[in-house]
């Protein structure tokens, strides 16, 4: 019984907080006297989440309910899954009875009473109100009774993941504000190459300015590569590069500053360099002293209002950089890289794989958005702006026959989770940034309906609705809190109970320790998806790639322009 109760407590914490291994959860429980609410409060304080963690938010409530169900099953107390005893809980949550004397009462402070309060949260009536009251009034007071623990687990990995989520939110906002045509044709490339979030402006404006600047400096004479979906891995790479750039700036400027201190500053300042520098405060005074950007330039950019930029706004910003990079624009473009035949064939195959996946995702999103627009209760319709995140590895892994839309896989995943941006056709919101959507689509079945729903991008990782499949791939897809999806309820509970998700799948494939140890988000080097931006040709002209190996609709995108043109002739 003791072991089952302990397993339930650990499961509660690991469900509620991402990137928390079971070993660290045990240490927090030990410091909190085996009280789950106190341990949760310790984690919030330890990770620096006091300002960002909203206990009665939709994301937190959903995660807490799942955690309580897992906890109840592991503890063997199925009564916690039934209608709670509202009369006993009401006395604890009543404003008139929750006074100083009541808080000190041993009966209320007992672990059993904490469980009864947690039990009441499973009731769908007034869930947010009860959760907020029990957290603020009971857990905070219990924290004072927790035994002192001089050494608590390190939180560097958790803080880093939280900052990654914050910075990724900046990129979603930047893509939502850029005009669709320019973003699809040119700016997706320069954003992934040098669209960093650091600079003299706010993070979102810095991304936009750096993106436009690098397009003028490096790709002004390049042929546009038009697409509707940005590479998810490349997006996470520029997020990691921005994070390490911010960290390097602070550690270089302040030699006595440790990486942990720098991450703490960035977390408190929401990764905004204008605020994070304690010696300068806001950087308005520093901006007037910089040689490369003037204060008037920063103030007059059409970025401060926060609306979606039009083509004229982007042209204006481009003109401001064009004079400075006049010499660069007139430099001769580098010659295409000459690759050996094997490397060139591999490059073409990777391009084909990317474009095949690109078209499949675009088709699924169009179907899901069309279904969303069919709702008669919605007066205004939405149109696709840009696809900004895809995880095609949902509901799996299952070994099965090779499918035509993914011939490189020997196993299959049944669904995809997608984040995309869409623009409302309401004339009153013509200048508003694009709305972020979540879509769940089937990878193979044409009979299973695809659906999508608008979501709000959280500023901190503490409020992300959790998905076992997306966390296992490190894709950081933003999920809805009001609608169930694959990877949230049943699958999450099975994983936390140590069960297999699919027959034949290795036990522990989606375990919490593996989720906490993912290192994909730290990658800053080359990726396979970079192949679509590589200009190359075969060194041996007599051994060109046979264009008949690819469908006609993909030949111009897979093969170099010279080969595609000769094939048409």
VENKAQUI-V293826 format. One record per backbone hydrogen bond with DSSP energy under -0.5 kcal/mol. CO is the residue of the C=O (numbers start at 1). NH is the residue of the N-H. Records with the same first field share a line. If there is no record, write none. Layout:
# VENKAQUI-V293826
CO=NH / NH
This chain:
# VENKAQUI-V293826
1=5
2=6
3=7
4=8
5=9
6=10
7=11
8=12
9=13
10=14
11=15
12=16
13=17
16=18
17=20
19=21
21=25
22=26
23=27
24=28
25=29
26=30
27=31
28=32
29=34
30=33
34=36
35=39
36=40
37=41
38=42
39=43
40=44
41=45
42=46
43=47
44=49
45=48
49=53
52=54
53=55
54=57
57=61
58=62
59=63
60=64
61=65
62=66
63=67
64=68
65=69
66=70
67=71
68=72
69=73
70=74
71=75
72=76 / 77
73=76
76=78
77=80
78=81
79=82
84=86
85=89
86=90
87=91
88=92
89=92 / 93
90=94
94=97 / 98
97=99
99=103
100=104
101=105
102=105
105=109
106=110
110=113 / 114
111=115
112=116
113=117
114=118
115=119
116=120
117=121
118=121
119=122
120=123
124=126 / 127
126=130
127=131
128=132
129=133
130=134
131=135
132=136
133=137 / 138
134=138 / 139
135=140
138=142
139=143
140=144
141=144 / 145
142=145 / 146
143=146
150=152
155=159
156=160
157=161
158=162
159=163
160=164
161=165
162=166
163=167
164=168
165=169
166=170
167=171
168=172
169=173
170=174
171=175
172=176
173=177
174=177 / 178
176=434
177=309
179=183
180=184
181=185
182=186 / 187
183=188
184=227
185=225
186=189 / 190
187=191
188=192
189=193
190=194
191=195
194=196
202=206
203=207
204=208
205=209
206=210
207=211
208=212
209=213
210=214
211=215
212=216
213=217
214=218 / 219
215=219
219=222
224=226
228=387
231=235
232=236
233=237
234=238
235=239
236=240
237=241
238=242
239=243
240=244
241=245
242=246
243=247
244=248
245=249
246=250
247=251
248=252
249=253
250=254
253=255
254=257
258=262
259=263
260=264
261=265
262=266
263=267
264=268
265=269
266=271
267=270
269=272
271=273
272=275 / 276
273=277
276=278
277=280 / 281
282=285
283=287
284=288
286=289 / 290
287=290
294=298
295=299
296=300
297=301
298=301
301=303 / 304
303=306
310=314
311=315
312=316
313=317
314=318
315=319
316=320
317=321
318=321 / 322
319=323
321=325
323=326
325=329
326=330
328=331
337=339 / 537
339=539
340=344
341=345
342=346
343=347
344=348
345=349
346=350
347=351
348=352
349=353
350=354
351=355
352=356
353=357
354=358
355=359
356=360
357=361
358=362
359=363
360=364
361=365
362=366
363=367
364=368
365=369
366=370
367=371
368=372
369=373
370=374
371=374
372=375
375=378
377=379
381=425
383=423
386=388 / 421
387=230
389=419
391=417
392=394
394=415
395=414
398=412
403=406
404=407
406=403 / 409
410=400
412=398
414=443 / 444
415=394
416=441
417=391
418=439
419=388 / 389
420=437
421=385 / 386
422=435
423=383
426=429
427=430
429=432
431=308
435=422
436=455
437=420
438=453
439=418
440=451
441=416
451=440
453=438
455=457
456=458
460=463
461=464
467=471
468=472
469=473
470=474 / 475 / 476
477=479
485=488 / 489
487=468
489=493
490=494
491=495
492=496
493=497
494=499
495=498
502=505
506=509
508=511
511=515
512=516
513=517
515=518
519=522
520=523
527=530
528=531
529=532
530=533
531=534
534=536
535=337
537=339
539=541
540=543
541=544
545=547
546=549
547=550
551=554 / 555
552=555 / 556
554=558
555=559
560=564
561=565
562=566
563=567
564=568
565=569
